């Protein structure tokens, strides 16, 4: 494999879209915050713990917004030669 194919070839594509409630039923709520690499969702679990997941760049939510749990989805992004990555989107 060419080093240039590894560095520049291909693009990420959505390989799966699932409701957040199915993927992580322990998530009680989510709030949008600024992160080092863009917007993130701070997920608060039923037991009070928190976790972070990047917000999709296609989202219309802004820092400080609540994540609408009823419509939130987890997008699985895939790219040949890379591990899957995940994003949250509100619709």
N, C-alpha and C positions, 0 to 999 in steps of 0.2 A: 504494500500500500504506500502510495506517495505521501510524503509529509504534508503536502499541500491539500490533498484530499481530506486528511485527518483534521487539519486546522480550519479549512474553509468550505469543504464539501457538504452538501446537504443542508437541510433545515429542519427545525423541530416541527412536528405535526401532532395534532390531537389524535391519540389512538383510542382513548376511552373518555367518556363523560358519565359521571355517576353522582347521584344526589349525596350531598355531604352527610345527611342523616343515615344513609346506608353504609358509607365508608367509615364514618367515625360517629357512631350513635352516642358516644360519651360526651360529645361537644354540646354544651348548653347554649353558648352565645359566642359572638365574634365581633370584634371592633377593629377598624382599619387604623393602622399606624404607619408613620414614616419609618423605613428601614434603610440600611446602608445601601442596598441595591434597588430601592423602589418601595412601593407600598406593600405592606404585609398585613395578614389577619392574625390578631392575637385571639386564639381560641381559648375560652374558659370551659373547663371540663365540669361535669356534674359534681366531682369531688373537690373542686376549687383549684386544681392545678391549671397551669396555662401552657400552651404550645403555640408555635408560630408557623405559618405557611405563607408563601408569597401569593400576592393577589395577581390575577391575570392582567396583563397590559391592556386587554380589551374591556376591562371593567370601567364603569362610570363612577364608582365610589371614590370618595376622597378621605383623607386622614380625618379621623373623628367620627366617621359614619359607623352605624351599626350594620353588621352583615345580616341581610334578611335570610334567616335560617330556613324558612319554608321553601325558598327557591335556590339556595346556594348549592353549587355543584363543585366537585373535584375533577379537574381536567388532568389526565395523564398525557404527558408530552413525550414523544419518542423520536429518536434520531439514530440512524444506523451507527453502530460502534460506540454508542454512549448509553449509560444507565438512564432509565426513565426518570423524569422529573415531574413535579406536581404543582398545580396552581389552583387557586379558588376563584370562581367567578360567581356573580350574584344571580345570573339567569341562564 
